[in-house]
């Protein structure tokens, strides 16, 4: 069982094109994410990209790159292609750290890895946190989630769920973990209308009855950069 840290990095994001090569304190966003990932314990760290520009940037900081021009509908689909191409063993743990997850919590990634190492079930493992902050909850780029009594996701949405709640909301962070055996299945799983309308890849697992186990964390300094405003927030905090 090996641990594979994979960072999907598509340059032409529909919501914020070229965001991964925007400069923050002298380095591109994707460099910041990669350099932080280097602090983790792993057997391989790979950036999966369709961009020669990103490939060049990442190779200069000593991180491996899997370059493929094929169009994928999501980061998970891209990683599934990488896993197949590089022939990962079925029991390998694959952690997907999204390329725009600036200053992601290292401890949370370790919790995902430990969860998958101990679990014999066919699951996805991910991270959520609770907040009352309306600037976050009212932002459609902040993905809300409702969970069951076992902390498995019932649904993810860009809308407020549950509706009109007086309580805090659970927010999803862009980090996932799965076994390579589950990634083999992903391209053949049914893609629902929910996934298409929400533009959320994790809903494919939910729709196909694959448990998405949500690990709760209390605090973090991560910022998912989905807009110019998010980038300004990061730069202002440096």
C-alpha positions in Angstrom: 0.0 0.0 0.0 1.6 3.2 -1.2 0.5 6.8 -0.7 0.2 8.9 -3.8 -0.4 12.6 -3.5 -1.8 13.9 -6.8 -2.5 17.6 -7.6 -4.8 18.1 -10.6 -3.9 21.3 -12.4 -6.1 22.5 -15.3 -5.0 25.9 -16.6 -8.2 27.0 -18.3 -10.5 27.0 -15.3 -14.0 28.1 -16.4 -14.6 30.3 -13.3 -11.1 31.8 -13.0 -8.9 31.1 -16.1 -5.1 30.9 -15.5 -5.5 31.2 -11.7 -2.9 28.5 -11.0 -0.2 30.7 -12.5 -1.2 33.9 -10.7 1.7 35.2 -8.5 1.5 35.2 -4.7 4.5 36.5 -2.9 6.8 35.7 -5.7 5.5 32.2 -6.6 2.6 30.9 -8.6 -0.4 29.5 -6.8 0.4 26.0 -8.1 3.9 26.3 -6.8 2.6 27.2 -3.3 0.3 24.2 -3.3 3.1 21.8 -4.5 5.7 23.1 -2.0 3.2 22.7 0.8 2.4 19.1 -0.4 6.2 18.4 -0.2 5.9 18.6 3.6 3.7 15.4 3.6 4.9 11.8 3.9 4.2 10.0 0.6 5.6 7.6 -1.9 5.0 9.8 -4.9 3.9 13.4 -5.5 2.6 14.2 -9.0 1.0 17.2 -10.7 -1.6 16.0 -13.3 -1.9 18.8 -15.9 -3.0 19.6 -19.5 -0.7 22.6 -19.6 2.9 22.8 -20.9 3.2 26.1 -19.0 2.3 24.4 -15.7 4.5 21.4 -16.5 7.5 23.7 -17.0 6.9 25.6 -13.8 6.5 22.4 -11.7 9.5 20.6 -13.1 11.7 23.5 -12.1 10.8 23.0 -8.4 11.5 19.2 -8.6 8.0 17.8 -8.6 7.0 15.1 -11.0 4.4 15.9 -13.7 1.9 13.8 -15.6 1.1 15.7 -18.8 -2.0 14.7 -20.8 -3.9 16.9 -23.2 -7.0 14.7 -23.0 -10.1 16.6 -21.8 -11.5 15.5 -18.5 -14.7 16.7 -16.8 -13.1 16.9 -13.4 -9.9 16.5 -11.4 -11.0 13.0 -10.2 -11.4 11.9 -13.8 -7.9 13.2 -14.6 -6.5 11.4 -11.6 -8.3 8.2 -12.6 -6.5 8.5 -16.0 -3.2 9.0 -14.3 -3.7 6.1 -11.9 -4.5 3.8 -14.9 -1.6 5.0 -17.0 1.0 4.7 -14.1 -0.5 1.3 -13.1 -1.1 2.1 -9.4 -1.9 -1.0 -7.4 -5.5 -1.4 -6.3 -4.7 -0.9 -2.6 -2.7 2.3 -3.1 -4.0 5.4 -1.3 -4.5 8.3 -3.7 -5.0 11.8 -2.2 -6.4 14.5 -4.5 -5.3 18.0 -3.4 -6.9 20.5 -5.7 -4.4 22.9 -7.2 -6.2 26.0 -6.0 -6.4 25.0 -2.3 -3.9 27.6 -1.0 -2.4 26.8 2.5 -4.4 23.5 2.8 -4.2 21.9 6.3 -1.5 19.2 6.3 -3.0 17.5 9.4 -6.3 17.1 7.5 -4.5 15.3 4.7 -2.9 13.0 7.2 -6.3 12.2 8.7 -7.5 11.2 5.2 -4.6 8.9 4.7 -5.0 7.3 8.1 -8.7 6.8 7.6 -8.1 5.0 4.3 -5.3 3.0 5.7 -7.5 1.7 8.4 -10.7 1.3 6.4 -11.4 -1.9 4.4 -14.5 -0.4 2.9 -15.0 1.1 -0.6 -15.2 4.8 0.4 -14.1 8.3 -0.4 -12.6 10.3 2.5 -12.8 14.1 2.6 -12.7 17.1 4.9 -15.4 19.4 6.2 -15.6 22.2 8.7 -18.4 24.2 10.4 -18.9 27.9 10.1 -21.4 30.7 10.9 -19.6 33.2 8.6 -22.2 34.4 6.1 -19.5 35.6 3.7 -18.5 32.0 3.3 -21.9 30.3 3.5 -23.5 32.7 1.0 -20.7 32.3 -1.5 -21.6 29.8 -4.3 -18.0 28.8 -4.5 -18.2 27.5 -1.0 -19.6 24.0 -1.2 -22.0 23.1 1.5 -22.7 19.6 2.7 -25.2 17.7 4.8 -24.2 14.5 6.5 -25.8 11.5 8.1 -25.2 10.1 11.6 -22.1 8.3 10.5 -20.6 11.4 9.0 -21.2 10.3 5.4 -22.3 12.9 2.9 -26.0 13.0 1.9 -25.6 15.8 -0.6 -23.2 18.6 -1.6 -24.4 21.9 -3.0 -23.4 25.4 -3.9 -26.7 26.5 -2.4 -27.4 26.8 1.3 -28.3 23.3 2.7 -30.2 22.8 4.9 -32.4 25.7 3.8 -32.9 28.6 6.3 -30.8 27.1 9.0 -30.2 29.1 12.2 -27.2 26.9 12.8 -23.7 26.8 11.3 -23.2 25.1 7.9 -20.7 22.4 7.0 -18.3 23.5 4.3 -16.3 21.1 2.1 -12.6 21.5 1.5 -11.1 20.5 -1.9 -9.2 17.5 -0.7 -10.3 13.9 -1.4 -8.8 10.4 -0.7 -9.6 7.1 -2.3 -8.1 3.7 -3.1 -6.8 3.3 -6.7 -9.4 0.4 -7.1 -12.2 2.9 -6.6 -10.6 5.3 -9.1 -10.7 2.5 -11.7 -14.5 2.6 -11.4 -15.0 6.3 -11.5 -15.2 6.9 -15.3 -17.8 4.2 -15.6 -20.0 5.5 -12.7 -23.3 7.1 -13.8 -23.0 10.9 -14.1 -26.2 12.4 -12.7 -28.0 15.7 -13.5 -27.1 16.8 -10.0 -23.3 16.6 -10.7 -23.8 18.5 -13.9 -26.0 21.3 -12.5 -23.9 21.7 -9.3 -20.6 21.1 -11.2 -19.4 19.0 -8.3 -17.5 15.8 -9.1 -18.0 14.2 -5.6 -21.7 13.9 -6.4 -20.9 11.1 -8.7 -19.9 9.0 -5.7 -23.0 10.0 -3.7 -25.3 9.2 -6.7 -23.8 5.8 -7.1 -24.0 4.9 -3.4 -20.3 5.1 -2.7 -19.9 6.5 0.9 -18.2 9.8 1.0 -16.9 9.9 4.6 -16.5 13.4 6.0 -13.8 14.1 8.5 -14.6 17.2 10.6 -11.9 19.6 11.5 -12.2 22.6 13.8 -10.0 25.3 12.2 -7.7 25.9 9.2 -6.1 28.7 7.2 -6.9 27.2 3.8 -8.4 29.4 1.1 -9.9 27.9 -2.1 -9.0 30.4 -4.8 -12.0 30.6 -7.1 -12.1 34.3 -8.0 -10.1 37.5 -8.2 -11.5 38.4 -4.7 -10.1 35.2 -3.2 -6.7 36.0 -4.7 -6.9 39.5 -3.2 -7.7 38.0 0.2 -4.7 35.8 0.1 -2.4 38.6 -1.0 -3.8 40.9 1.7 -3.1 38.3 4.4 0.6 37.8 3.4 
